[in-house]
Amino acid sequence: MSTIEAKVIAAAAGSGAGAAVGSFLLWLLGATVFGAPGDAGHVAAAVAAVPAPVSALLVIVIGAAGAALAGYAAPHTPRPDLHGQPEAAPAATAAPAESVAPTAPPVA
């Protein structure tokens, strides 16, 4: 079992999927709205036709939405320590220190 919660893993995957969808939407926006050629030989031109602020905002919003939706939809990983079920105490690794009574100095 992974120690990383399922929601975190799903949000990371959703963010990656959002980046892929955002890149596709940049191409589509450049080819349709900004008039760049949309064929396979001009993909870079279509993406470059989108102004930088629009491009940045689009990729950030789509990536955040993908992360939020995937994280929300993922099942919650049960954590017994948060629901009143204490975890087992770890086993002691060292022997307890012995108590030694102080000795008086030798009398001559």
C-alpha positions in Angstrom: 0.0 0.0 0.0 1.3 3.5 -0.9 1.8 6.0 1.9 0.6 8.8 -0.5 -3.1 9.4 -0.3 -5.1 8.4 -3.3 -6.5 11.9 -3.7 -3.0 13.4 -4.1 -2.0 10.8 -6.7 -5.3 11.5 -8.6 -4.8 15.3 -8.4 -1.3 15.0 -9.8 -2.6 12.8 -12.7 -5.4 15.3 -13.2 -3.0 18.2 -13.4 -1.0 16.4 -16.1 -4.1 15.6 -18.0 -5.1 19.2 -17.7 -1.8 20.3 -19.2 -2.4 18.0 -22.2 -5.9 19.3 -22.7 -4.7 22.9 -22.2 -2.1 22.4 -25.0 -4.7 21.0 -27.3 -7.0 24.0 -26.5 -4.1 26.4 -27.2 -3.7 24.9 -30.7 -7.5 25.0 -31.3 -7.7 28.6 -30.1 -4.8 29.7 -32.3 -6.2 27.9 -35.3 -9.8 29.1 -35.0 -9.9 32.4 -33.1 -6.5 33.9 -34.0 -6.4 32.8 -37.7 -3.2 30.7 -37.7 -3.1 27.7 -40.0 -4.2 24.6 -38.1 -2.6 21.8 -40.1 0.1 19.5 -38.7 2.9 21.5 -40.2 1.9 24.7 -38.5 1.1 23.6 -34.9 3.8 25.8 -33.4 2.5 28.8 -35.4 -1.1 28.1 -34.1 0.1 27.9 -30.5 2.3 31.0 -30.9 -0.6 33.0 -32.3 -2.3 32.9 -28.9 -1.2 35.9 -26.9 1.0 35.0 -23.9 -1.4 36.2 -21.1 -4.3 34.2 -22.7 -2.0 31.2 -23.1 -0.8 31.3 -19.5 -4.3 31.8 -18.0 -5.7 29.0 -20.1 -3.1 26.5 -19.1 -3.2 27.4 -15.4 -7.0 27.3 -15.2 -7.3 24.0 -17.1 -4.5 22.4 -15.1 -6.0 23.5 -11.8 -9.5 22.4 -12.8 -8.1 19.0 -13.8 -6.3 18.6 -10.5 -9.3 19.7 -8.5 -11.8 17.5 -10.3 -9.6 14.4 -10.2 -8.8 14.9 -6.5 -12.4 15.4 -5.7 -13.5 12.3 -7.5 -10.8 10.0 -6.1 -11.7 7.9 -3.0 -10.5 9.0 0.3 -7.7 6.9 1.9 -8.8 5.8 5.3 -6.6 7.1 8.2 -7.3 5.3 11.4 -5.2 7.8 13.4 -7.8 10.6 12.6 -10.9 8.6 13.5 -10.2 7.8 17.2 -8.5 4.5 16.4 -5.0 4.9 17.8 -2.3 3.1 15.9 -0.2 0.4 17.6 2.7 1.8 19.6 6.1 1.2 18.0 8.1 -1.5 19.7 11.0 -0.3 21.9 14.3 -0.6 20.2 16.6 0.0 23.1 16.7 -1.6 26.5 15.7 0.8 29.3 18.5 2.4 31.1 19.4 0.8 34.4 19.2 3.0 37.5 22.5 3.0 39.3 22.7 4.3 42.8 25.6 6.7 43.3 28.4 5.3 45.4 30.3 7.2 48.1 34.0 7.9 47.5 36.4 5.4 49.1 37.4 6.3 52.6 41.2 6.1 53.3 
